[in-house]
Structure formats: structure tokens, C-alpha cells
């Protein structure tokens, strides 16, 4: 977890002091992150890009214009095909001096065996405020992944935060019993 925390601290440009061990948040924070993530997951597969963008922090909204967001969403959904539902499969917290950072790994099955894998990074400056700092999504295309060496494809899928069942599906591996 320390390496993942360090990578997140670096990616977000947070001070190195952010790596200090701090107590983990309670159930209320996990529930809030889960509820808000689920609400965003309801919007991501749709063309309701404006309402999905409403989850952004002001800082993230400045970095990514409405036009850029709409273009990215349309491009991603065109590549992956219809995504019926996203699902969260990991939640991590990174306490900071001035806020709590929450990371949610997620995935969603696409058409023709594709999948979207990624993560959300939430900012929680107070117990009752939350905003999206970052969203990363990658399309796992079975045809492209199966052209790679299995170890290389697996590493790519893991780096995209794909869970084991999605990796097995994309690579055409037998399901674990």
C-alpha cells in the first residue's frame, strides 16, 4: 500500500509529508464515497456528460473543459461499446493535513468482450463534502491484449486497476472455480 500511496501522492502533486501514517477514516467516510461513486457510475455509461461533470472539484473542472470532457466520454464509449454498469472493487484512503483523499478502483464490461478499468480520486475537505479530483479510464480490448505476451497484457491490465475476473475475461482465460 505504501508504493500505491506514494504513486498517488506524486501523481496528485501532494507534499511528501502526505505519506505520513494517519488513522484511517470510519464507516461514514466509506459510505459517503461509496454512495457518491455509485451515483457517478449511474451517469458514466450514459450521454449525460454535464451531470457527470457536476461531480468535479473546481480545480478539476478548470483542468478539463466541458468540451474536452464531452469529447473524452464520447470517444471512450465509442471504443468500448455500451457499458451497462460500472462496479467498484477497491477503496483506499489517503489522509492529508487539509483533506482526505479516497481512491476507488472500478471496472465495467463493454460490448464485444471489452472492458473499462480505472479509478476515481475523490477529495474530501470536510466530512460532508466530496468532489472528483481525477478519473482515469482505460479500454481493455481483447483483440489487442491477446496480441501481447500474457505477462505483458496482465501487467497492463493490472496497472489499469482491472480486477482478476476482468483480466481473465479479456485474456480469454478459464474462470476460477
C-alpha positions as CSV (number, residue, x, y, z in Angstrom):
1,X,0.0,0.0,0.0
2,X,2.9,2.3,0.7
3,X,4.0,2.2,-3.0
4,X,0.5,2.9,-4.2
5,X,0.2,5.8,-1.7
6,X,3.5,7.2,-2.9
7,X,2.4,7.0,-6.5
8,X,-0.9,8.8,-5.7
9,X,0.9,11.5,-3.8
10,X,3.3,12.1,-6.7
11,X,0.6,11.9,-9.3
12,X,-1.6,14.5,-7.4
13,X,1.4,16.7,-6.7
14,X,0.9,16.5,-3.0
15,X,3.6,17.2,-0.4
16,X,5.7,14.2,0.6
17,X,4.5,14.7,4.1
18,X,1.3,13.3,2.9
19,X,2.8,9.9,3.1
20,X,2.8,10.0,6.9
21,X,0.8,7.3,8.6
22,X,-2.5,8.6,9.8
23,X,-5.6,6.9,11.2
24,X,-8.0,5.5,8.6
25,X,-11.4,7.1,8.3
26,X,-14.5,5.5,9.6
27,X,-17.6,3.9,8.1
28,X,-19.3,7.2,7.4
29,X,-16.5,8.3,5.0
30,X,-16.5,4.9,3.3
31,X,-20.3,5.1,2.9
32,X,-20.2,8.6,1.5
33,X,-17.5,7.7,-1.0
34,X,-19.5,4.6,-2.0
35,X,-22.8,6.4,-2.4
36,X,-21.2,9.3,-4.5
37,X,-19.2,6.8,-6.6
38,X,-22.4,4.8,-7.3
39,X,-24.2,8.0,-8.3
40,X,-21.4,8.8,-10.7
41,X,-21.3,5.2,-12.0
42,X,-25.0,5.7,-12.9
43,X,-24.1,8.6,-15.2
44,X,-20.8,7.5,-16.8
45,X,-22.3,4.9,-19.2
46,X,-24.8,7.5,-20.4
47,X,-24.5,10.5,-22.6
48,X,-25.4,12.7,-19.6
49,X,-21.9,14.2,-19.5
50,X,-22.9,17.5,-17.9
51,X,-24.3,15.9,-14.8
52,X,-21.3,13.6,-14.5
53,X,-19.1,16.7,-14.7
54,X,-21.0,18.2,-11.8
55,X,-19.1,15.9,-9.5
56,X,-15.8,17.6,-10.4
57,X,-13.9,19.7,-7.9
58,X,-13.5,23.3,-9.1
59,X,-9.8,22.6,-9.7
60,X,-10.5,19.5,-11.9
61,X,-13.2,21.5,-13.8
62,X,-10.6,24.1,-14.6
63,X,-8.2,21.5,-16.0
64,X,-10.8,19.8,-18.1
65,X,-13.3,21.9,-20.1
66,X,-16.8,20.8,-20.7
67,X,-15.9,20.3,-24.4
68,X,-12.9,18.2,-23.6
69,X,-14.9,16.1,-21.1
70,X,-17.7,15.5,-23.6
71,X,-15.1,14.5,-26.3
72,X,-13.3,12.1,-23.9
73,X,-16.5,10.5,-22.8
74,X,-17.8,10.0,-26.4
75,X,-14.5,8.7,-27.6
76,X,-14.2,6.2,-24.7
77,X,-17.8,4.9,-25.1
78,X,-17.3,4.6,-28.8
79,X,-14.2,2.5,-28.3
80,X,-15.6,0.3,-25.5
81,X,-19.2,0.0,-26.7
82,X,-22.1,0.2,-24.4
83,X,-21.2,-0.2,-20.8
84,X,-24.3,-1.4,-18.8
85,X,-22.8,-0.8,-15.4
86,X,-19.6,0.1,-13.6
87,X,-18.7,-1.5,-10.3
88,X,-16.3,-0.5,-7.6
89,X,-13.9,-3.2,-6.4
90,X,-11.4,-1.4,-4.2
91,X,-11.4,1.6,-1.9
92,X,-8.3,3.2,-0.4
93,X,-8.0,6.3,1.8
94,X,-5.0,8.7,2.0
95,X,-5.4,11.1,4.9
96,X,-3.8,14.5,4.2
97,X,-3.2,17.5,6.5
98,X,-6.1,19.5,4.9
99,X,-8.3,16.8,3.4
100,X,-9.0,13.1,3.0
101,X,-8.2,11.6,-0.4
102,X,-10.2,8.5,-1.4
103,X,-9.4,6.3,-4.4
104,X,-12.0,3.9,-5.9
105,X,-10.9,1.3,-8.4
106,X,-13.7,0.3,-10.8
107,X,-14.5,-1.6,-13.9
108,X,-17.3,-2.2,-16.3
109,X,-18.0,-4.7,-19.1
110,X,-18.3,-3.4,-22.6
111,X,-19.7,-4.8,-25.8
112,X,-17.8,-7.5,-27.7
113,X,-15.8,-8.6,-24.6
114,X,-14.2,-5.2,-24.0
115,X,-14.0,-3.7,-20.5
116,X,-13.3,-0.4,-19.0
117,X,-11.0,-0.3,-15.9
118,X,-9.9,2.7,-14.0
119,X,-10.0,4.7,-10.8
120,X,-11.7,7.7,-9.2
121,X,-9.8,10.0,-6.9
122,X,-12.1,11.9,-4.5
123,X,-11.2,15.0,-2.4
124,X,-13.0,15.2,1.0
125,X,-12.1,18.5,2.6
126,X,-14.7,18.0,5.3
127,X,-16.8,15.1,6.5
128,X,-19.8,16.1,4.4
129,X,-18.1,17.5,1.2
130,X,-16.7,15.4,-1.6
131,X,-15.5,16.2,-5.2
132,X,-13.9,14.4,-8.0
133,X,-10.2,15.2,-8.4
134,X,-9.4,12.8,-11.1
135,X,-10.8,10.0,-13.2
136,X,-8.7,7.5,-15.2
137,X,-10.3,5.0,-17.6
138,X,-8.7,2.6,-20.0
139,X,-10.4,0.4,-22.5
140,X,-9.3,-3.3,-22.4
141,X,-9.7,-4.6,-25.9
142,X,-9.4,-8.4,-26.0
143,X,-8.1,-8.4,-29.6
144,X,-5.3,-6.1,-28.8
145,X,-4.5,-7.6,-25.4
146,X,-4.3,-11.1,-26.8
147,X,-1.6,-10.0,-29.3
148,X,0.7,-9.2,-26.4
149,X,2.7,-11.6,-24.3
150,X,0.4,-12.9,-21.5
151,X,2.6,-11.4,-18.8
152,X,2.8,-8.0,-20.5
153,X,-1.0,-7.9,-21.1
154,X,-1.7,-8.9,-17.4
155,X,0.7,-6.2,-16.2
156,X,-1.1,-3.6,-18.4
157,X,-4.5,-4.7,-17.1
158,X,-3.3,-4.6,-13.5
159,X,-1.9,-1.1,-14.0
160,X,-5.3,0.0,-15.2
161,X,-6.9,-1.4,-12.0
162,X,-8.7,-4.3,-13.7
163,X,-9.8,-6.9,-11.2
164,X,-8.9,-10.6,-11.7
165,X,-12.2,-11.6,-13.2
166,X,-12.0,-8.9,-15.8
167,X,-8.4,-9.8,-16.6
168,X,-9.4,-13.4,-17.1
169,X,-12.3,-12.4,-19.3
170,X,-10.3,-10.0,-21.5
171,X,-7.5,-12.5,-21.9
172,X,-9.8,-15.5,-22.6
173,X,-8.6,-17.4,-19.5
174,X,-10.8,-20.0,-17.8
175,X,-12.8,-18.8,-14.9
176,X,-11.5,-19.8,-11.5
177,X,-13.7,-22.3,-9.7
